[in-house]
Amino acid sequence: MKLCVVSEYNYTFDEFEAVVKEKGEEISTFISDFELVKVNDHKSIVLFNCTNMEAMQAFMITPEMKQWDDTPI
């Protein structure tokens, strides 16, 4: 399933990109054809093909990812 996700965050784009790269191996188990596009220093667009939606959902609700989502913009 091809998806496009717009993310806004209080971190910088470079910090966001670093987390994405750090999680690369784990993310690659459920995502292929991945591209991260910078909109500005606090917003990006991720284009990707999700090969396993259940695995992506499980990843997104981990304590670490929930903490990232709960950080105020």
PDB file of N, CA, C, O and CB in Angstrom:
ATOM      1  N   MET A   1       0.835  -1.156   0.000  1.00  0.00           N
ATOM      2  CA  MET A   1       0.000   0.000   0.000  1.00  0.00           C
ATOM      3  C   MET A   1       0.894   1.239   0.000  1.00  0.00           C
ATOM      4  O   MET A   1       1.737   1.393   0.884  1.00  0.00           O
ATOM      5  CB  MET A   1      -0.958  -0.013   1.205  1.00  0.00           C
ATOM      6  N   LYS A   2       0.720   2.105  -0.967  1.00  0.00           N
ATOM      7  CA  LYS A   2       1.506   3.333  -1.048  1.00  0.00           C
ATOM      8  C   LYS A   2       0.881   4.389  -0.152  1.00  0.00           C
ATOM      9  O   LYS A   2      -0.327   4.621  -0.192  1.00  0.00           O
ATOM     10  CB  LYS A   2       1.599   3.841  -2.511  1.00  0.00           C
ATOM     11  N   LEU A   3       1.731   5.035   0.669  1.00  0.00           N
ATOM     12  CA  LEU A   3       1.258   6.024   1.626  1.00  0.00           C
ATOM     13  C   LEU A   3       2.101   7.293   1.556  1.00  0.00           C
ATOM     14  O   LEU A   3       3.266   7.276   1.160  1.00  0.00           O
ATOM     15  CB  LEU A   3       1.283   5.448   3.043  1.00  0.00           C
ATOM     16  N   CYS A   4       1.474   8.379   1.951  1.00  0.00           N
ATOM     17  CA  CYS A   4       2.132   9.669   2.079  1.00  0.00           C
ATOM     18  C   CYS A   4       1.765  10.202   3.458  1.00  0.00           C
ATOM     19  O   CYS A   4       0.583  10.331   3.778  1.00  0.00           O
ATOM     20  CB  CYS A   4       1.707  10.669   0.927  1.00  0.00           C
ATOM     21  N   VAL A   5       2.770  10.514   4.277  1.00  0.00           N
ATOM     22  CA  VAL A   5       2.539  10.996   5.636  1.00  0.00           C
ATOM     23  C   VAL A   5       3.208  12.353   5.800  1.00  0.00           C
ATOM     24  O   VAL A   5       4.399  12.509   5.530  1.00  0.00           O
ATOM     25  CB  VAL A   5       3.075   9.984   6.690  1.00  0.00           C
ATOM     26  N   VAL A   6       2.430  13.331   6.244  1.00  0.00           N
ATOM     27  CA  VAL A   6       2.969  14.650   6.558  1.00  0.00           C
ATOM     28  C   VAL A   6       3.201  14.689   8.065  1.00  0.00           C
ATOM     29  O   VAL A   6       2.296  14.406   8.850  1.00  0.00           O
ATOM     30  CB  VAL A   6       1.999  15.808   6.087  1.00  0.00           C
ATOM     31  N   SER A   7       4.412  15.040   8.457  1.00  0.00           N
ATOM     32  CA  SER A   7       4.760  15.105   9.878  1.00  0.00           C
ATOM     33  C   SER A   7       5.196  16.512  10.242  1.00  0.00           C
ATOM     34  O   SER A   7       5.974  17.143   9.526  1.00  0.00           O
ATOM     35  CB  SER A   7       5.873  14.096  10.219  1.00  0.00           C
ATOM     36  N   GLU A   8       4.683  16.991  11.362  1.00  0.00           N
ATOM     37  CA  GLU A   8       5.129  18.251  11.940  1.00  0.00           C
ATOM     38  C   GLU A   8       5.670  17.930  13.326  1.00  0.00           C
ATOM     39  O   GLU A   8       5.096  17.115  14.049  1.00  0.00           O
ATOM     40  CB  GLU A   8       3.963  19.319  11.999  1.00  0.00           C
ATOM     41  N   TYR A   9       6.770  18.570  13.693  1.00  0.00           N
ATOM     42  CA  TYR A   9       7.421  18.226  14.942  1.00  0.00           C
ATOM     43  C   TYR A   9       8.148  19.430  15.504  1.00  0.00           C
ATOM     44  O   TYR A   9       8.469  20.382  14.791  1.00  0.00           O
ATOM     45  CB  TYR A   9       8.386  17.064  14.745  1.00  0.00           C
ATOM     46  N   ASN A  10       8.398  19.362  16.803  1.00  0.00           N
ATOM     47  CA  ASN A  10       9.107  20.413  17.508  1.00  0.00           C
ATOM     48  C   ASN A  10      10.616  20.269  17.329  1.00  0.00           C
ATOM     49  O   ASN A  10      11.367  21.210  17.586  1.00  0.00           O
ATOM     50  CB  ASN A  10       8.745  20.394  18.989  1.00  0.00           C
ATOM     51  N   TYR A  11      11.051  19.115  16.898  1.00  0.00           N
ATOM     52  CA  TYR A  11      12.461  18.863  16.633  1.00  0.00           C
ATOM     53  C   TYR A  11      12.833  19.512  15.302  1.00  0.00           C
ATOM     54  O   TYR A  11      11.967  20.004  14.580  1.00  0.00           O
ATOM     55  CB  TYR A  11      12.765  17.332  16.614  1.00  0.00           C
ATOM     56  N   THR A  12      14.107  19.508  14.991  1.00  0.00           N
ATOM     57  CA  THR A  12      14.523  19.979  13.669  1.00  0.00           C
ATOM     58  C   THR A  12      14.391  18.837  12.665  1.00  0.00           C
ATOM     59  O   THR A  12      14.287  17.670  13.042  1.00  0.00           O
ATOM     60  CB  THR A  12      15.985  20.518  13.702  1.00  0.00           C
ATOM     61  N   PHE A  13      14.398  19.186  11.409  1.00  0.00           N
ATOM     62  CA  PHE A  13      14.356  18.158  10.368  1.00  0.00           C
ATOM     63  C   PHE A  13      15.543  17.216  10.508  1.00  0.00           C
ATOM     64  O   PHE A  13      15.393  16.003  10.360  1.00  0.00           O
ATOM     65  CB  PHE A  13      14.346  18.800   8.966  1.00  0.00           C
ATOM     66  N   ASP A  14      16.711  17.759  10.790  1.00  0.00           N
ATOM     67  CA  ASP A  14      17.912  16.924  10.927  1.00  0.00           C
ATOM     68  C   ASP A  14      17.749  15.904  12.052  1.00  0.00           C
ATOM     69  O   ASP A  14      18.177  14.758  11.912  1.00  0.00           O
ATOM     70  CB  ASP A  14      19.147  17.800  11.190  1.00  0.00           C
ATOM     71  N   GLU A  15      17.136  16.309  13.164  1.00  0.00           N
ATOM     72  CA  GLU A  15      16.901  15.379  14.274  1.00  0.00           C
ATOM     73  C   GLU A  15      15.893  14.307  13.867  1.00  0.00           C
ATOM     74  O   GLU A  15      16.061  13.133  14.195  1.00  0.00           O
ATOM     75  CB  GLU A  15      16.398  16.139  15.523  1.00  0.00           C
ATOM     76  N   PHE A  16      14.851  14.714  13.155  1.00  0.00           N
ATOM     77  CA  PHE A  16      13.851  13.761  12.671  1.00  0.00           C
ATOM     78  C   PHE A  16      14.490  12.759  11.715  1.00  0.00           C
ATOM     79  O   PHE A  16      14.271  11.552  11.823  1.00  0.00           O
ATOM     80  CB  PHE A  16      12.689  14.500  11.973  1.00  0.00           C
ATOM     81  N   GLU A  17      15.273  13.269  10.791  1.00  0.00           N
ATOM     82  CA  GLU A  17      15.951  12.412   9.816  1.00  0.00           C
ATOM     83  C   GLU A  17      16.885  11.423  10.520  1.00  0.00           C
ATOM     84  O   GLU A  17      16.989  10.267  10.110  1.00  0.00           O
ATOM     85  CB  GLU A  17      16.745  13.268   8.805  1.00  0.00           C
ATOM     86  N   ALA A  18      17.560  11.874  11.574  1.00  0.00           N
ATOM     87  CA  ALA A  18      18.467  10.996  12.323  1.00  0.00           C
ATOM     88  C   ALA A  18      17.704   9.839  12.964  1.00  0.00           C
ATOM     89  O   ALA A  18      18.185   8.706  12.968  1.00  0.00           O
ATOM     90  CB  ALA A  18      19.217  11.794  13.403  1.00  0.00           C
ATOM     91  N   VAL A  19      16.520  10.116  13.505  1.00  0.00           N
ATOM     92  CA  VAL A  19      15.699   9.054  14.100  1.00  0.00           C
ATOM     93  C   VAL A  19      15.263   8.073  13.015  1.00  0.00           C
ATOM     94  O   VAL A  19      15.295   6.861  13.227  1.00  0.00           O
ATOM     95  CB  VAL A  19      14.458   9.651  14.825  1.00  0.00           C
ATOM     96  N   VAL A  20      14.863   8.580  11.872  1.00  0.00           N
ATOM     97  CA  VAL A  20      14.442   7.716  10.766  1.00  0.00           C
ATOM     98  C   VAL A  20      15.606   6.814  10.353  1.00  0.00           C
ATOM     99  O   VAL A  20      15.418   5.614  10.157  1.00  0.00           O
ATOM    100  CB  VAL A  20      13.948   8.564   9.554  1.00  0.00           C
ATOM    101  N   LYS A  21      16.791   7.376  10.222  1.00  0.00           N
ATOM    102  CA  LYS A  21      17.969   6.582   9.839  1.00  0.00           C
ATOM    103  C   LYS A  21      18.314   5.563  10.921  1.00  0.00           C
ATOM    104  O   LYS A  21      18.662   4.423  10.616  1.00  0.00           O
ATOM    105  CB  LYS A  21      19.180   7.502   9.577  1.00  0.00           C
ATOM    106  N   GLU A  22      18.216   5.975  12.191  1.00  0.00           N
ATOM    107  CA  GLU A  22      18.507   5.073  13.315  1.00  0.00           C
ATOM    108  C   GLU A  22      17.565   3.875  13.312  1.00  0.00           C
ATOM    109  O   GLU A  22      17.966   2.762  13.652  1.00  0.00           O
ATOM    110  CB  GLU A  22      18.395   5.826  14.655  1.00  0.00           C
ATOM    111  N   LYS A  23      16.321   4.103  12.929  1.00  0.00           N
ATOM    112  CA  LYS A  23      15.302   3.049  12.919  1.00  0.00           C
ATOM    113  C   LYS A  23      15.225   2.343  11.568  1.00  0.00           C
ATOM    114  O   LYS A  23      14.337   1.518  11.355  1.00  0.00           O
ATOM    115  CB  LYS A  23      13.940   3.633  13.272  1.00  0.00           C
ATOM    116  N   GLY A  24      16.135   2.655  10.663  1.00  0.00           N
ATOM    117  CA  GLY A  24      16.090   2.142   9.299  1.00  0.00           C
ATOM    118  C   GLY A  24      15.925   0.643   9.169  1.00  0.00           C
ATOM    119  O   GLY A  24      15.084   0.173   8.402  1.00  0.00           O
ATOM    120  N   GLU A  25      16.720  -0.115   9.912  1.00  0.00           N
ATOM    121  CA  GLU A  25      16.641  -1.574   9.798  1.00  0.00           C
ATOM    122  C   GLU A  25      15.277  -2.082  10.258  1.00  0.00           C
ATOM    123  O   GLU A  25      14.670  -2.930   9.605  1.00  0.00           O
ATOM    124  CB  GLU A  25      17.760  -2.241  10.622  1.00  0.00           C
ATOM    125  N   GLU A  26      14.803  -1.562  11.378  1.00  0.00           N
ATOM    126  CA  GLU A  26      13.499  -1.969  11.900  1.00  0.00           C
ATOM    127  C   GLU A  26      12.374  -1.560  10.941  1.00  0.00           C
ATOM    128  O   GLU A  26      11.465  -2.345  10.672  1.00  0.00           O
ATOM    129  CB  GLU A  26      13.263  -1.350  13.293  1.00  0.00           C
ATOM    130  N   ILE A  27      12.442  -0.350  10.438  1.00  0.00           N
ATOM    131  CA  ILE A  27      11.416   0.157   9.516  1.00  0.00           C
ATOM    132  C   ILE A  27      11.405  -0.648   8.220  1.00  0.00           C
ATOM    133  O   ILE A  27      10.344  -0.865   7.635  1.00  0.00           O
ATOM    134  CB  ILE A  27      11.654   1.648   9.209  1.00  0.00           C
ATOM    135  N   SER A  28      12.559  -1.083   7.775  1.00  0.00           N
ATOM    136  CA  SER A  28      12.640  -1.801   6.500  1.00  0.00           C
ATOM    137  C   SER A  28      11.903  -3.141   6.519  1.00  0.00           C
ATOM    138  O   SER A  28      11.695  -3.746   5.467  1.00  0.00           O
ATOM    139  CB  SER A  28      14.088  -2.031   6.136  1.00  0.00           C
ATOM    140  N   THR A  29      11.508  -3.607   7.700  1.00  0.00           N
ATOM    141  CA  THR A  29      10.749  -4.857   7.773  1.00  0.00           C
ATOM    142  C   THR A  29       9.296  -4.671   7.338  1.00  0.00           C
ATOM    143  O   THR A  29       8.597  -5.648   7.067  1.00  0.00           O
ATOM    144  CB  THR A  29      10.795  -5.413   9.190  1.00  0.00           C
ATOM    145  N   PHE A  30       8.843  -3.421   7.272  1.00  0.00           N
ATOM    146  CA  PHE A  30       7.457  -3.178   6.848  1.00  0.00           C
ATOM    147  C   PHE A  30       7.302  -2.027   5.853  1.00  0.00           C
ATOM    148  O   PHE A  30       6.181  -1.688   5.473  1.00  0.00           O
ATOM    149  CB  PHE A  30       6.611  -2.898   8.052  1.00  0.00           C
ATOM    150  N   ILE A  31       8.415  -1.425   5.429  1.00  0.00           N
ATOM    151  CA  ILE A  31       8.364  -0.312   4.477  1.00  0.00           C
ATOM    152  C   ILE A  31       9.398  -0.533   3.380  1.00  0.00           C
ATOM    153  O   ILE A  31      10.523  -0.960   3.638  1.00  0.00           O
ATOM    154  CB  ILE A  31       8.609   1.045   5.194  1.00  0.00           C
ATOM    155  N   SER A  32       8.991  -0.232   2.152  1.00  0.00           N
ATOM    156  CA  SER A  32       9.929  -0.240   1.021  1.00  0.00           C
ATOM    157  C   SER A  32       9.699   1.031   0.204  1.00  0.00           C
ATOM    158  O   SER A  32       8.735   1.760   0.437  1.00  0.00           O
ATOM    159  CB  SER A  32       9.744  -1.530   0.127  1.00  0.00           C
ATOM    160  N   ASP A  33      10.575   1.286  -0.735  1.00  0.00           N
ATOM    161  CA  ASP A  33      10.452   2.462  -1.610  1.00  0.00           C
ATOM    162  C   ASP A  33      10.213   3.726  -0.796  1.00  0.00           C
ATOM    163  O   ASP A  33       9.212   4.416  -0.991  1.00  0.00           O
ATOM    164  CB  ASP A  33       9.310   2.267  -2.620  1.00  0.00           C
ATOM    165  N   PHE A  34      11.119   4.023   0.104  1.00  0.00           N
ATOM    166  CA  PHE A  34      10.993   5.087   1.084  1.00  0.00           C
ATOM    167  C   PHE A  34      11.673   6.373   0.611  1.00  0.00           C
ATOM    168  O   PHE A  34      12.785   6.341   0.083  1.00  0.00           O
ATOM    169  CB  PHE A  34      11.582   4.643   2.414  1.00  0.00           C
ATOM    170  N   GLU A  35      10.984   7.513   0.808  1.00  0.00           N
ATOM    171  CA  GLU A  35      11.608   8.807   0.509  1.00  0.00           C
ATOM    172  C   GLU A  35      11.146   9.833   1.545  1.00  0.00           C
ATOM    173  O   GLU A  35       9.950   9.980   1.794  1.00  0.00           O
ATOM    174  CB  GLU A  35      11.253   9.282  -0.943  1.00  0.00           C
ATOM    175  N   LEU A  36      12.090  10.528   2.136  1.00  0.00           N
ATOM    176  CA  LEU A  36      11.820  11.569   3.125  1.00  0.00           C
ATOM    177  C   LEU A  36      12.096  12.913   2.457  1.00  0.00           C
ATOM    178  O   LEU A  36      13.184  13.135   1.925  1.00  0.00           O
ATOM    179  CB  LEU A  36      12.697  11.380   4.426  1.00  0.00           C
ATOM    180  N   VAL A  37      11.108  13.807   2.488  1.00  0.00           N
ATOM    181  CA  VAL A  37      11.222  15.104   1.831  1.00  0.00           C
ATOM    182  C   VAL A  37      11.063  16.209   2.871  1.00  0.00           C
ATOM    183  O   VAL A  37      10.084  16.224   3.617  1.00  0.00           O
ATOM    184  CB  VAL A  37      10.165  15.250   0.702  1.00  0.00           C
ATOM    185  N   LYS A  38      12.005  17.119   2.921  1.00  0.00           N
ATOM    186  CA  LYS A  38      11.943  18.247   3.853  1.00  0.00           C
ATOM    187  C   LYS A  38      11.043  19.336   3.292  1.00  0.00           C
ATOM    188  O   LYS A  38      11.234  19.786   2.162  1.00  0.00           O
ATOM    189  CB  LYS A  38      13.355  18.808   4.134  1.00  0.00           C
ATOM    190  N   VAL A  39      10.058  19.762   4.085  1.00  0.00           N
ATOM    191  CA  VAL A  39       9.208  20.897   3.724  1.00  0.00           C
ATOM    192  C   VAL A  39       9.824  22.161   4.328  1.00  0.00           C
ATOM    193  O   VAL A  39      10.038  23.154   3.633  1.00  0.00           O
ATOM    194  CB  VAL A  39       7.726  20.690   4.226  1.00  0.00           C
ATOM    195  N   ASN A  40      10.104  22.106   5.632  1.00  0.00           N
ATOM    196  CA  ASN A  40      10.834  23.159   6.329  1.00  0.00           C
ATOM    197  C   ASN A  40      11.513  22.519   7.532  1.00  0.00           C
ATOM    198  O   ASN A  40      11.533  21.293   7.633  1.00  0.00           O
ATOM    199  CB  ASN A  40       9.884  24.339   6.764  1.00  0.00           C
ATOM    200  N   ASP A  41      12.063  23.297   8.435  1.00  0.00           N
ATOM    201  CA  ASP A  41      12.851  22.702   9.512  1.00  0.00           C
ATOM    202  C   ASP A  41      12.015  21.951  10.541  1.00  0.00           C
ATOM    203  O   ASP A  41      12.570  21.263  11.398  1.00  0.00           O
ATOM    204  CB  ASP A  41      13.636  23.767  10.203  1.00  0.00           C
ATOM    205  N   HIS A  42      10.692  22.070  10.473  1.00  0.00           N
ATOM    206  CA  HIS A  42       9.835  21.378  11.438  1.00  0.00           C
ATOM    207  C   HIS A  42       8.697  20.613  10.769  1.00  0.00           C
ATOM    208  O   HIS A  42       7.688  20.303  11.403  1.00  0.00           O
ATOM    209  CB  HIS A  42       9.263  22.372  12.425  1.00  0.00           C
ATOM    210  N   LYS A  43       8.869  20.313   9.489  1.00  0.00           N
ATOM    211  CA  LYS A  43       7.816  19.596   8.757  1.00  0.00           C
ATOM    212  C   LYS A  43       8.440  18.802   7.616  1.00  0.00           C
ATOM    213  O   LYS A  43       9.342  19.279   6.928  1.00  0.00           O
ATOM    214  CB  LYS A  43       6.742  20.584   8.212  1.00  0.00           C
ATOM    215  N   SER A  44       7.945  17.590   7.429  1.00  0.00           N
ATOM    216  CA  SER A  44       8.423  16.757   6.331  1.00  0.00           C
ATOM    217  C   SER A  44       7.289  15.908   5.777  1.00  0.00           C
ATOM    218  O   SER A  44       6.221  15.774   6.375  1.00  0.00           O
ATOM    219  CB  SER A  44       9.583  15.863   6.793  1.00  0.00           C
ATOM    220  N   ILE A  45       7.564  15.345   4.620  1.00  0.00           N
ATOM    221  CA  ILE A  45       6.641  14.421   3.977  1.00  0.00           C
ATOM    222  C   ILE A  45       7.398  13.124   3.750  1.00  0.00           C
ATOM    223  O   ILE A  45       8.529  13.128   3.263  1.00  0.00           O
ATOM    224  CB  ILE A  45       6.071  15.002   2.630  1.00  0.00           C
ATOM    225  N   VAL A  46       6.764  12.016   4.107  1.00  0.00           N
ATOM    226  CA  VAL A  46       7.358  10.710   3.887  1.00  0.00           C
ATOM    227  C   VAL A  46       6.496   9.971   2.876  1.00  0.00           C
ATOM    228  O   VAL A  46       5.289   9.818   3.068  1.00  0.00           O
ATOM    229  CB  VAL A  46       7.487   9.906   5.220  1.00  0.00           C
ATOM    230  N   LEU A  47       7.118   9.518   1.809  1.00  0.00           N
ATOM    231  CA  LEU A  47       6.456   8.720   0.781  1.00  0.00           C
ATOM    232  C   LEU A  47       7.016   7.314   0.884  1.00  0.00           C
ATOM    233  O   LEU A  47       8.232   7.123   0.886  1.00  0.00           O
ATOM    234  CB  LEU A  47       6.667   9.324  -0.662  1.00  0.00           C
ATOM    235  N   PHE A  48       6.121   6.320   0.970  1.00  0.00           N
ATOM    236  CA  PHE A  48       6.628   4.960   1.120  1.00  0.00           C
ATOM    237  C   PHE A  48       5.576   3.936   0.732  1.00  0.00           C
ATOM    238  O   PHE A  48       4.388   4.237   0.614  1.00  0.00           O
ATOM    239  CB  PHE A  48       7.087   4.718   2.551  1.00  0.00           C
ATOM    240  N   ASN A  49       6.049   2.736   0.542  1.00  0.00           N
ATOM    241  CA  ASN A  49       5.188   1.589   0.297  1.00  0.00           C
ATOM    242  C   ASN A  49       5.191   0.740   1.564  1.00  0.00           C
ATOM    243  O   ASN A  49       6.233   0.232   1.978  1.00  0.00           O
ATOM    244  CB  ASN A  49       5.666   0.760  -0.956  1.00  0.00           C
ATOM    245  N   CYS A  50       4.021   0.592   2.174  1.00  0.00           N
ATOM    246  CA  CYS A  50       3.898  -0.216   3.382  1.00  0.00           C
ATOM    247  C   CYS A  50       3.611  -1.658   2.970  1.00  0.00           C
ATOM    248  O   CYS A  50       2.599  -1.944   2.329  1.00  0.00           O
ATOM    249  CB  CYS A  50       2.774   0.337   4.323  1.00  0.00           C
ATOM    250  N   THR A  51       4.507  -2.552   3.343  1.00  0.00           N
ATOM    251  CA  THR A  51       4.367  -3.961   2.974  1.00  0.00           C
ATOM    252  C   THR A  51       3.718  -4.793   4.074  1.00  0.00           C
ATOM    253  O   THR A  51       3.341  -5.944   3.851  1.00  0.00           O
ATOM    254  CB  THR A  51       5.721  -4.540   2.634  1.00  0.00           C
ATOM    255  N   ASN A  52       3.589  -4.199   5.275  1.00  0.00           N
ATOM    256  CA  ASN A  52       2.970  -4.916   6.391  1.00  0.00           C
ATOM    257  C   ASN A  52       2.368  -3.880   7.349  1.00  0.00           C
ATOM    258  O   ASN A  52       3.052  -3.366   8.234  1.00  0.00           O
ATOM    259  CB  ASN A  52       4.019  -5.838   7.132  1.00  0.00           C
ATOM    260  N   MET A  53       1.084  -3.585   7.157  1.00  0.00           N
ATOM    261  CA  MET A  53       0.413  -2.546   7.936  1.00  0.00           C
ATOM    262  C   MET A  53       0.371  -2.882   9.430  1.00  0.00           C
ATOM    263  O   MET A  53       0.521  -1.988  10.263  1.00  0.00           O
ATOM    264  CB  MET A  53      -1.003  -2.339   7.414  1.00  0.00           C
ATOM    265  N   GLU A  54       0.171  -4.135   9.775  1.00  0.00           N
ATOM    266  CA  GLU A  54       0.132  -4.525  11.190  1.00  0.00           C
ATOM    267  C   GLU A  54       1.469  -4.250  11.874  1.00  0.00           C
ATOM    268  O   GLU A  54       1.496  -3.772  13.008  1.00  0.00           O
ATOM    269  CB  GLU A  54      -0.230  -6.013  11.326  1.00  0.00           C
ATOM    270  N   ALA A  55       2.565  -4.543  11.203  1.00  0.00           N
ATOM    271  CA  ALA A  55       3.890  -4.285  11.767  1.00  0.00           C
ATOM    272  C   ALA A  55       4.135  -2.784  11.912  1.00  0.00           C
ATOM    273  O   ALA A  55       4.731  -2.347  12.897  1.00  0.00           O
ATOM    274  CB  ALA A  55       4.981  -4.917  10.886  1.00  0.00           C
ATOM    275  N   MET A  56       3.677  -1.990  10.936  1.00  0.00           N
ATOM    276  CA  MET A  56       3.836  -0.548  11.036  1.00  0.00           C
ATOM    277  C   MET A  56       3.025  -0.001  12.208  1.00  0.00           C
ATOM    278  O   MET A  56       3.518   0.845  12.953  1.00  0.00           O
ATOM    279  CB  MET A  56       3.412   0.133   9.726  1.00  0.00           C
ATOM    280  N   GLN A  57       1.809  -0.462  12.379  1.00  0.00           N
ATOM    281  CA  GLN A  57       0.972  -0.017  13.491  1.00  0.00           C
ATOM    282  C   GLN A  57       1.617  -0.377  14.825  1.00  0.00           C
ATOM    283  O   GLN A  57       1.611   0.432  15.752  1.00  0.00           O
ATOM    284  CB  GLN A  57      -0.433  -0.638  13.393  1.00  0.00           C
ATOM    285  N   ALA A  58       2.168  -1.572  14.931  1.00  0.00           N
ATOM    286  CA  ALA A  58       2.832  -1.993  16.167  1.00  0.00           C
ATOM    287  C   ALA A  58       4.036  -1.097  16.462  1.00  0.00           C
ATOM    288  O   ALA A  58       4.273  -0.731  17.613  1.00  0.00           O
ATOM    289  CB  ALA A  58       3.275  -3.471  16.066  1.00  0.00           C
ATOM    290  N   PHE A  59       4.785  -0.750  15.437  1.00  0.00           N
ATOM    291  CA  PHE A  59       5.932   0.134  15.598  1.00  0.00           C
ATOM    292  C   PHE A  59       5.503   1.524  16.064  1.00  0.00           C
ATOM    293  O   PHE A  59       6.145   2.116  16.931  1.00  0.00           O
ATOM    294  CB  PHE A  59       6.706   0.236  14.286  1.00  0.00           C
ATOM    295  N   MET A  60       4.425   2.040  15.493  1.00  0.00           N
ATOM    296  CA  MET A  60       3.976   3.400  15.795  1.00  0.00           C
ATOM    297  C   MET A  60       3.430   3.559  17.213  1.00  0.00           C
ATOM    298  O   MET A  60       3.338   4.681  17.712  1.00  0.00           O
ATOM    299  CB  MET A  60       2.921   3.813  14.809  1.00  0.00           C
ATOM    300  N   ILE A  61       3.068   2.461  17.866  1.00  0.00           N
ATOM    301  CA  ILE A  61       2.531   2.575  19.230  1.00  0.00           C
ATOM    302  C   ILE A  61       3.544   2.159  20.302  1.00  0.00           C
ATOM    303  O   ILE A  61       3.189   2.022  21.473  1.00  0.00           O
ATOM    304  CB  ILE A  61       1.277   1.724  19.361  1.00  0.00           C
ATOM    305  N   THR A  62       4.794   1.961  19.905  1.00  0.00           N
ATOM    306  CA  THR A  62       5.818   1.676  20.908  1.00  0.00           C
ATOM    307  C   THR A  62       5.988   2.913  21.796  1.00  0.00           C
ATOM    308  O   THR A  62       5.731   4.028  21.342  1.00  0.00           O
ATOM    309  CB  THR A  62       7.178   1.277  20.231  1.00  0.00           C
ATOM    310  N   PRO A  63       6.409   2.742  23.041  1.00  0.00           N
ATOM    311  CA  PRO A  63       6.592   3.892  23.936  1.00  0.00           C
ATOM    312  C   PRO A  63       7.480   4.991  23.335  1.00  0.00           C
ATOM    313  O   PRO A  63       7.194   6.178  23.496  1.00  0.00           O
ATOM    314  CB  PRO A  63       7.192   3.423  25.249  1.00  0.00           C
ATOM    315  N   GLU A  64       8.542   4.599  22.652  1.00  0.00           N
ATOM    316  CA  GLU A  64       9.453   5.583  22.055  1.00  0.00           C
ATOM    317  C   GLU A  64       8.754   6.424  20.985  1.00  0.00           C
ATOM    318  O   GLU A  64       8.922   7.643  20.946  1.00  0.00           O
ATOM    319  CB  GLU A  64      10.668   4.877  21.447  1.00  0.00           C
ATOM    320  N   MET A  65       7.969   5.774  20.116  1.00  0.00           N
ATOM    321  CA  MET A  65       7.279   6.506  19.058  1.00  0.00           C
ATOM    322  C   MET A  65       6.125   7.335  19.615  1.00  0.00           C
ATOM    323  O   MET A  65       5.852   8.424  19.109  1.00  0.00           O
ATOM    324  CB  MET A  65       6.762   5.538  17.997  1.00  0.00           C
ATOM    325  N   LYS A  66       5.447   6.842  20.642  1.00  0.00           N
ATOM    326  CA  LYS A  66       4.371   7.607  21.274  1.00  0.00           C
ATOM    327  C   LYS A  66       4.938   8.853  21.941  1.00  0.00           C
ATOM    328  O   LYS A  66       4.308   9.910  21.912  1.00  0.00           O
ATOM    329  CB  LYS A  66       3.615   6.743  22.305  1.00  0.00           C
ATOM    330  N   GLN A  67       6.131   8.740  22.548  1.00  0.00           N
ATOM    331  CA  GLN A  67       6.765   9.899  23.160  1.00  0.00           C
ATOM    332  C   GLN A  67       7.075  10.941  22.084  1.00  0.00           C
ATOM    333  O   GLN A  67       6.862  12.135  22.300  1.00  0.00           O
ATOM    334  CB  GLN A  67       8.056   9.487  23.912  1.00  0.00           C
ATOM    335  N   TRP A  68       7.571  10.502  20.938  1.00  0.00           N
ATOM    336  CA  TRP A  68       7.856  11.401  19.823  1.00  0.00           C
ATOM    337  C   TRP A  68       6.573  12.113  19.405  1.00  0.00           C
ATOM    338  O   TRP A  68       6.577  13.327  19.204  1.00  0.00           O
ATOM    339  CB  TRP A  68       8.468  10.622  18.627  1.00  0.00           C
ATOM    340  N   ASP A  69       5.474  11.366  19.272  1.00  0.00           N
ATOM    341  CA  ASP A  69       4.197  11.952  18.853  1.00  0.00           C
ATOM    342  C   ASP A  69       3.635  12.912  19.901  1.00  0.00           C
ATOM    343  O   ASP A  69       2.958  13.878  19.549  1.00  0.00           O
ATOM    344  CB  ASP A  69       3.183  10.849  18.570  1.00  0.00           C
ATOM    345  N   ASP A  70       3.903  12.664  21.169  1.00  0.00           N
ATOM    346  CA  ASP A  70       3.342  13.485  22.233  1.00  0.00           C
ATOM    347  C   ASP A  70       4.100  14.782  22.484  1.00  0.00           C
ATOM    348  O   ASP A  70       3.667  15.616  23.279  1.00  0.00           O
ATOM    349  CB  ASP A  70       3.298  12.699  23.489  1.00  0.00           C
ATOM    350  N   THR A  71       5.236  14.951  21.803  1.00  0.00           N
ATOM    351  CA  THR A  71       6.016  16.174  21.972  1.00  0.00           C
ATOM    352  C   THR A  71       5.271  17.319  21.293  1.00  0.00           C
ATOM    353  O   THR A  71       4.957  17.231  20.106  1.00  0.00           O
ATOM    354  CB  THR A  71       7.459  16.013  21.382  1.00  0.00           C
ATOM    355  N   PRO A  72       4.982  18.400  22.035  1.00  0.00           N
ATOM    356  CA  PRO A  72       4.222  19.512  21.434  1.00  0.00           C
ATOM    357  C   PRO A  72       4.951  20.147  20.266  1.00  0.00           C
ATOM    358  O   PRO A  72       6.179  20.231  20.241  1.00  0.00           O
ATOM    359  CB  PRO A  72       3.932  20.573  22.477  1.00  0.00           C
ATOM    360  N   ILE A  73       4.176  20.581  19.320  1.00  0.00           N
ATOM    361  CA  ILE A  73       4.733  21.259  18.130  1.00  0.00           C
ATOM    362  C   ILE A  73       4.871  22.737  18.432  1.00  0.00           C
ATOM    363  O   ILE A  73       5.318  23.502  17.577  1.00  0.00           O
ATOM    364  CB  ILE A  73       3.830  21.040  16.866  1.00  0.00           C
TER     365      ILE A  73
END
